[in-house]
Amino acid sequence: MTSELIIEPLTPFIGAEITGVDLKVVTKEQVADIRAALLKHQVVFFRDQTLNQQEHIHFARQFGELEIHPATPKGQNNPEVLHIAHGPESKGRENMWHSDVTWREKPSLGSILKAVEVPAVGGDTLFANMAEAYERLPDDIKDMIAGKIAVHDIARVFAGRLNKTAEQLRETYPVMEHPIVRTHPETGANVLYVNNAFTSHIKGMDEDESKELLQALYRTASNPELQCRFRWKAGSLAFWDNRACQHFASSDYFPQVRKMERVTIVGDRPYFKEAV
């Protein structure tokens, strides 16, 4: 490390808290060290940050181009910022293991989530290391899924939320095919890349067999040994690598209020490189 950041791991397999940095004025050296920490720990956390939306966007842009989510209302100031808010009239719906926007041709590199208002207790986010989840699979399962393709569909989650039919939504965002195991483009690690939110089935496999196998693969994220859990405070940020981990936002705080703002960095098309 070159910028004197203090990096404290949360667990042996995933997560680290970074201190000694003001994200409003990061240097190139700090950006490089944050990226290195992200690749090592898959998700990094920051406390007591006072970023406004423009500063949030500026920080995220140090890591790549930003996307605009279809759930962002048209005409919104700072369309790169996705608002995720729940309270007495809206129970949280992000409480399933998933990786963001896997329904895109080029799913995101990562997401940076900022806590604006949080409940007194509850509303934690959990993260799971999907590279380690893959490594722990039995060899026969690894052989079975090597090179196989899964189908990802935005309509599974967002048709109802955006008040569109599945067909209407797929006209703009057609279903996408990605390898069940993707090779991380920076670390070279093989990562289990299917999720209960957006993956619909395995291409070319019997429907019942596909469902059974996917359910088994989804369950790998539920191993506490592969997880970390983050308790939010206003001004906290989490920056996670969507290519390497999944997350689960606990919806245990209803009817309290939880308001978050997310900026997401564009990634690249997933691929699988078989070990030689």
Kinemage of the C-alpha trace (Angstrom):
@kinemage 1
@onewidth
@group {chain A} dominant
@subgroup {mainchain}
@vectorlist {calphas} color= white
{ca met a 1} P 0.000 0.000 0.000
{ca thr a 2} L 1.205 3.505 -0.802
{ca ser a 3} L -1.361 5.954 0.567
{ca glu a 4} L -1.359 5.010 4.268
{ca leu a 5} L -4.937 3.761 4.322
{ca ile a 6} L -5.838 1.658 7.347
{ca ile a 7} L -7.476 -1.579 6.170
{ca glu a 8} L -8.968 -3.938 8.758
{ca pro a 9} L -10.504 -7.232 7.526
{ca leu a 10} L -13.947 -8.115 8.885
{ca thr a 11} L -13.661 -11.867 8.321
{ca pro a 12} L -11.049 -14.249 6.868
{ca phe a 13} L -12.866 -14.552 3.527
{ca ile a 14} L -14.656 -11.284 2.785
{ca gly a 15} L -14.977 -7.679 3.810
{ca ala a 16} L -12.679 -4.954 5.140
{ca glu a 17} L -13.209 -1.552 6.718
{ca ile a 18} L -11.046 1.284 5.405
{ca thr a 19} L -10.199 4.359 7.451
{ca gly a 20} L -7.823 7.254 6.974
{ca val a 21} L -9.467 8.627 3.832
{ca asp a 22} L -11.939 11.369 2.918
{ca leu a 23} L -13.759 10.105 -0.178
{ca lys a 24} L -14.502 13.661 -1.300
{ca val a 25} L -10.817 14.281 -2.026
{ca val a 26} L -9.242 10.923 -2.871
{ca thr a 27} L -5.825 10.914 -4.493
{ca lys a 28} L -4.762 8.653 -7.357
{ca glu a 29} L -2.728 6.616 -4.896
{ca gln a 30} L -5.735 6.180 -2.617
{ca val a 31} L -7.922 5.142 -5.551
{ca ala a 32} L -5.334 2.525 -6.528
{ca asp a 33} L -5.164 1.204 -2.972
{ca ile a 34} L -8.951 1.116 -2.598
{ca arg a 35} L -9.188 -0.860 -5.829
{ca ala a 36} L -6.516 -3.289 -4.616
{ca ala a 37} L -8.394 -3.718 -1.330
{ca leu a 38} L -11.644 -4.302 -3.233
{ca leu a 39} L -10.045 -7.060 -5.300
{ca lys a 40} L -8.597 -8.677 -2.179
{ca his a 41} L -11.631 -8.384 0.114
{ca gln a 42} L -14.526 -8.183 -2.436
{ca val a 43} L -16.322 -5.515 -0.375
{ca val a 44} L -14.862 -2.533 1.474
{ca phe a 45} L -16.596 -0.231 3.941
{ca phe a 46} L -16.146 3.393 4.926
{ca arg a 47} L -17.570 5.264 7.925
{ca asp a 48} L -18.379 8.907 8.633
{ca gln a 49} L -18.347 10.130 5.042
{ca thr a 50} L -20.300 13.274 4.098
{ca leu a 51} L -20.546 12.903 0.326
{ca asn a 52} L -23.330 14.686 -1.494
{ca gln a 53} L -24.670 13.095 -4.679
{ca gln a 54} L -22.203 14.833 -6.985
{ca glu a 55} L -19.284 13.798 -4.772
{ca his a 56} L -20.634 10.241 -4.629
{ca ile a 57} L -20.741 10.171 -8.437
{ca his a 58} L -17.268 11.701 -8.715
{ca phe a 59} L -15.785 9.100 -6.375
{ca ala a 60} L -17.399 6.241 -8.299
{ca arg a 61} L -16.116 7.593 -11.622
{ca gln a 62} L -12.548 7.016 -10.447
{ca phe a 63} L -13.250 3.320 -11.031
{ca gly a 64} L -15.037 3.393 -14.397
{ca glu a 65} L -18.037 4.488 -16.418
{ca leu a 66} L -21.338 4.685 -14.547
{ca glu a 67} L -24.669 3.135 -15.495
{ca ile a 68} L -28.225 4.441 -15.222
{ca his a 69} L -30.663 1.913 -13.785
{ca pro a 70} L -34.104 1.511 -15.448
{ca ala a 71} L -35.715 2.036 -12.021
{ca thr a 72} L -34.378 5.611 -11.955
{ca pro a 73} L -37.231 8.046 -12.705
{ca lys a 74} L -36.901 10.038 -15.926
{ca gly a 75} L -35.906 13.638 -15.335
{ca gln a 76} L -34.254 12.916 -11.991
{ca asn a 77} L -31.303 15.108 -11.062
{ca asn a 78} L -28.142 12.990 -11.037
{ca pro a 79} L -29.647 9.981 -12.860
{ca glu a 80} L -26.580 7.901 -11.949
{ca val a 81} L -27.926 7.749 -8.374
{ca leu a 82} L -30.445 4.987 -7.677
{ca his a 83} L -32.609 5.717 -4.626
{ca ile a 84} L -33.562 2.709 -2.504
{ca ala a 85} L -35.970 3.739 0.234
{ca his a 86} L -38.363 1.798 2.441
{ca gly a 87} L -40.538 2.641 5.418
{ca pro a 88} L -44.070 2.256 6.795
{ca glu a 89} L -45.602 2.135 3.299
{ca ser a 90} L -42.907 -0.007 1.653
{ca lys a 91} L -41.280 -3.120 3.070
{ca gly a 92} L -37.764 -3.883 1.846
{ca arg a 93} L -37.609 -6.249 -1.130
{ca glu a 94} L -33.866 -6.719 -1.579
{ca asn a 95} L -33.747 -9.593 0.904
{ca met a 96} L -32.445 -12.322 -1.361
{ca trp a 97} L -28.912 -13.258 -2.344
{ca his a 98} L -28.029 -11.593 -5.640
{ca ser a 99} L -25.452 -9.768 -7.702
{ca asp a 100} L -26.583 -6.487 -9.240
{ca val a 101} L -27.810 -6.192 -12.851
{ca thr a 102} L -26.686 -9.619 -14.057
{ca trp a 103} L -29.419 -9.190 -16.686
{ca arg a 104} L -27.184 -6.736 -18.569
{ca glu a 105} L -24.906 -7.786 -21.429
{ca lys a 106} L -22.102 -6.233 -19.393
{ca pro a 107} L -23.101 -6.558 -15.733
{ca ser a 108} L -21.618 -4.105 -13.292
{ca leu a 109} L -18.070 -4.069 -12.000
{ca gly a 110} L -19.312 -2.883 -8.643
{ca ser a 111} L -21.788 -0.845 -6.654
{ca ile a 112} L -21.171 1.932 -4.137
{ca leu a 113} L -24.007 2.275 -1.633
{ca lys a 114} L -24.351 5.210 0.758
{ca ala a 115} L -26.547 5.238 3.861
{ca val a 116} L -28.686 8.379 4.073
{ca glu a 117} L -31.113 7.362 6.846
{ca val a 118} L -31.083 4.065 8.700
{ca pro a 119} L -33.231 2.385 11.355
{ca ala a 120} L -32.126 2.368 14.978
{ca val a 121} L -31.446 -1.334 14.573
{ca gly a 122} L -31.793 -3.691 11.606
{ca gly a 123} L -31.340 -3.235 7.889
{ca asp a 124} L -27.840 -4.748 7.811
{ca thr a 125} L -26.385 -5.944 4.507
{ca leu a 126} L -24.670 -9.322 4.239
{ca phe a 127} L -22.075 -10.248 1.622
{ca ala a 128} L -20.923 -13.695 0.453
{ca asn a 129} L -17.681 -14.686 -1.270
{ca met a 130} L -18.742 -16.516 -4.442
{ca ala a 131} L -15.195 -17.400 -5.482
{ca glu a 132} L -14.777 -19.376 -2.265
{ca ala a 133} L -18.290 -20.781 -2.758
{ca tyr a 134} L -17.119 -22.144 -6.109
{ca glu a 135} L -13.879 -23.536 -4.642
{ca arg a 136} L -15.847 -25.494 -2.032
{ca leu a 137} L -18.063 -27.236 -4.583
{ca pro a 138} L -17.479 -30.977 -5.035
{ca asp a 139} L -15.346 -31.810 -8.073
{ca asp a 140} L -18.202 -33.593 -9.834
{ca ile a 141} L -20.367 -30.452 -9.584
{ca lys a 142} L -17.482 -28.293 -10.847
{ca asp a 143} L -17.143 -30.635 -13.827
{ca met a 144} L -20.898 -30.553 -14.438
{ca ile a 145} L -21.164 -26.762 -14.572
{ca ala a 146} L -17.879 -25.964 -16.325
{ca gly a 147} L -18.698 -24.016 -19.496
{ca lys a 148} L -22.458 -24.239 -18.990
{ca ile a 149} L -24.613 -21.170 -19.608
{ca ala a 150} L -27.350 -19.672 -17.432
{ca val a 151} L -30.060 -17.263 -18.581
{ca his a 152} L -30.612 -13.983 -16.705
{ca asp a 153} L -33.891 -12.068 -16.955
{ca ile a 154} L -34.640 -8.545 -15.667
{ca ala a 155} L -38.382 -9.270 -15.720
{ca arg a 156} L -38.110 -11.714 -12.800
{ca val a 157} L -37.718 -8.764 -10.433
{ca phe a 158} L -38.492 -5.539 -12.251
{ca ala a 159} L -41.568 -6.237 -14.385
{ca gly a 160} L -43.845 -5.747 -11.396
{ca arg a 161} L -41.782 -2.966 -9.837
{ca leu a 162} L -41.737 -0.948 -13.057
{ca asn a 163} L -45.385 -1.751 -13.857
{ca lys a 164} L -44.507 -3.370 -17.194
{ca thr a 165} L -45.180 -6.760 -18.680
{ca ala a 166} L -42.232 -9.098 -18.998
{ca glu a 167} L -42.438 -8.791 -22.777
{ca gln a 168} L -42.356 -4.988 -22.655
{ca leu a 169} L -39.312 -4.969 -20.411
{ca arg a 170} L -37.471 -7.557 -22.504
{ca glu a 171} L -37.869 -5.396 -25.613
{ca thr a 172} L -35.388 -2.977 -24.057
{ca tyr a 173} L -33.458 -5.456 -21.918
{ca pro a 174} L -33.467 -8.855 -23.645
{ca val a 175} L -32.622 -11.943 -21.611
{ca met a 176} L -28.884 -12.498 -21.332
{ca glu a 177} L -26.741 -15.611 -21.299
{ca his a 178} L -23.714 -15.762 -18.997
{ca pro a 179} L -21.490 -18.637 -17.877
{ca ile a 180} L -22.498 -20.294 -14.615
{ca val a 181} L -18.873 -19.932 -13.574
{ca arg a 182} L -17.244 -16.679 -14.635
{ca thr a 183} L -13.543 -15.915 -14.507
{ca his a 184} L -12.834 -12.668 -12.704
{ca pro a 185} L -11.176 -10.359 -15.262
{ca glu a 186} L -8.707 -8.872 -12.745
{ca thr a 187} L -7.959 -11.611 -10.212
{ca gly a 188} L -8.377 -14.638 -12.487
{ca ala a 189} L -10.475 -16.400 -9.834
{ca asn a 190} L -13.392 -18.544 -10.943
{ca val a 191} L -16.635 -17.311 -9.402
{ca leu a 192} L -20.071 -18.916 -9.100
{ca tyr a 193} L -22.223 -16.517 -11.136
{ca val a 194} L -25.886 -17.443 -10.776
{ca asn a 195} L -28.325 -15.798 -8.384
{ca asn a 196} L -31.867 -16.361 -7.169
{ca ala a 197} L -33.049 -12.899 -8.203
{ca phe a 198} L -32.233 -12.812 -11.910
{ca thr a 199} L -31.196 -16.298 -13.100
{ca ser a 200} L -34.130 -18.115 -14.706
{ca his a 201} L -32.662 -21.422 -15.927
{ca ile a 202} L -29.658 -23.263 -17.304
{ca lys a 203} L -29.513 -23.306 -21.082
{ca gly a 204} L -30.039 -26.712 -22.680
{ca met a 205} L -30.887 -28.525 -19.451
{ca asp a 206} L -34.125 -30.252 -18.502
{ca glu a 207} L -36.340 -27.800 -16.591
{ca asp a 208} L -36.536 -29.857 -13.394
{ca glu a 209} L -32.820 -30.679 -13.435
{ca ser a 210} L -31.998 -27.019 -14.061
{ca lys a 211} L -34.147 -25.904 -11.136
{ca glu a 212} L -32.665 -28.486 -8.771
{ca leu a 213} L -29.078 -27.631 -9.692
{ca leu a 214} L -29.646 -23.879 -9.487
{ca gln a 215} L -31.248 -24.173 -6.054
{ca ala a 216} L -28.193 -26.088 -4.840
{ca leu a 217} L -25.873 -23.441 -6.279
{ca tyr a 218} L -27.915 -20.594 -4.772
{ca arg a 219} L -27.641 -22.172 -1.329
{ca thr a 220} L -23.860 -21.886 -1.353
{ca ala a 221} L -24.167 -18.160 -0.538
{ca ser a 222} L -25.879 -19.037 2.751
{ca asn a 223} L -22.765 -20.467 4.419
{ca pro a 224} L -21.863 -18.072 7.285
{ca glu a 225} L -18.168 -18.947 6.895
{ca leu a 226} L -18.178 -17.178 3.514
{ca gln a 227} L -20.013 -14.062 4.732
{ca cys a 228} L -19.588 -10.754 6.440
{ca arg a 229} L -22.342 -8.548 7.836
{ca phe a 230} L -22.297 -4.749 7.879
{ca arg a 231} L -24.281 -2.611 10.299
{ca trp a 232} L -25.086 0.716 8.689
{ca lys a 233} L -24.888 4.190 10.159
{ca ala a 234} L -25.733 7.404 8.337
{ca gly a 235} L -22.653 8.372 6.334
{ca ser a 236} L -21.445 4.792 5.895
{ca leu a 237} L -20.532 3.526 2.412
{ca ala a 238} L -20.066 0.025 1.051
{ca phe a 239} L -18.230 -0.627 -2.221
{ca trp a 240} L -18.594 -4.213 -3.448
{ca asp a 241} L -17.337 -6.183 -6.415
{ca asn a 242} L -20.382 -7.612 -8.224
{ca arg a 243} L -18.074 -9.912 -10.199
{ca ala a 244} L -16.957 -11.716 -7.053
{ca cys a 245} L -19.633 -11.579 -4.365
{ca gln a 246} L -23.355 -11.536 -3.728
{ca his a 247} L -25.262 -9.500 -1.167
{ca phe a 248} L -28.466 -9.699 0.858
{ca ala a 249} L -30.181 -6.640 2.374
{ca ser a 250} L -31.928 -7.741 5.545
{ca ser a 251} L -35.537 -6.475 5.606
{ca asp a 252} L -35.963 -6.910 9.350
{ca tyr a 253} L -36.566 -3.227 10.146
{ca phe a 254} L -40.150 -2.688 8.931
{ca pro a 255} L -41.848 -0.236 9.545
{ca gln a 256} L -38.727 1.821 10.303
{ca val a 257} L -37.203 3.973 7.557
{ca arg a 258} L -34.125 2.990 5.567
{ca lys a 259} L -32.918 5.304 2.770
{ca met a 260} L -29.913 4.468 0.627
{ca glu a 261} L -28.329 5.852 -2.548
{ca arg a 262} L -26.444 3.625 -4.972
{ca val a 263} L -24.085 4.406 -7.816
{ca thr a 264} L -23.050 1.509 -10.047
{ca ile a 265} L -19.941 1.086 -12.195
{ca val a 266} L -20.212 -0.552 -15.616
{ca gly a 267} L -18.355 -3.835 -15.999
{ca asp a 268} L -17.583 -6.152 -18.895
{ca arg a 269} L -19.092 -9.248 -20.449
{ca pro a 270} L -18.609 -12.356 -18.276
{ca tyr a 271} L -16.470 -15.202 -19.627
{ca phe a 272} L -15.168 -18.523 -18.361
{ca lys a 273} L -11.552 -19.550 -18.790
{ca glu a 274} L -11.008 -23.187 -17.929
{ca ala a 275} L -7.912 -23.922 -15.866
{ca val a 276} L -5.129 -25.517 -17.876
